[in-house]
Amino acid sequence: MSTPPFEPASEHDLAVAGSQLGRPVRNVLGIAARCVCGNPTVLATAPRLADGSPFPTLYYLSHPAATAAMSDLEAEHVMVEFQDALADPELNAAYLAAHEAYLADRAVYGEVPEIAGISAGGMPVRVKCLHALAAHALAAGPGVNPVGDLALERGDWSPLVCECVDYELGE
């Protein structure tokens, strides 16, 4: 479980994350969740990028196997099922609380007027991006983001099993 301030990212972490994403990482605040082997799974990203762009996605899923699992669920239209489940008042209230927790975590790194009140993944009223919701669930721990927890339960990836590859880091 990781909430601000995050564990600092080492140069090795940043190189692995860049390899995971297939591009250089941007404005990483730290590592919000790790694979059981120690590699980054979720990056914490600044709410305003170096070029001045607002960036609402504090918790960014970087682990390729986790990302693929969430993509598979989205392709199966599981988001519609999870969206419909928000009709349950208890789940809806927990999802709103997850949204508020996300905003509070990001606020530690400054307020960005352009994204005020916007968290990620469609919270608090929609289920839009399982990648963002799973990233939040992994970073915050079980019970904080109920839809992220559901996505992790349904996906074919487990944070308890390493599926990392040997990353080409040019070392």
Buried (B, 14 or more C-beta within 10 A) or exposed (E): EBBBEBBEBEEBBBBBBBBBBEEEBBBBBBBBBBBEEEBBBBBBBBBBEEEEEBBBBBBBBBBBBBBBBBEBBBEEEBBEEBBEBBEEEEBBEBBBBBBEBBBEBBBBBEEBEEBEEBBBBBBBEBBBBBBBBBBBBBBBBEEBBBBBBBBBEBBEBBBEEBBBEEBEEEE
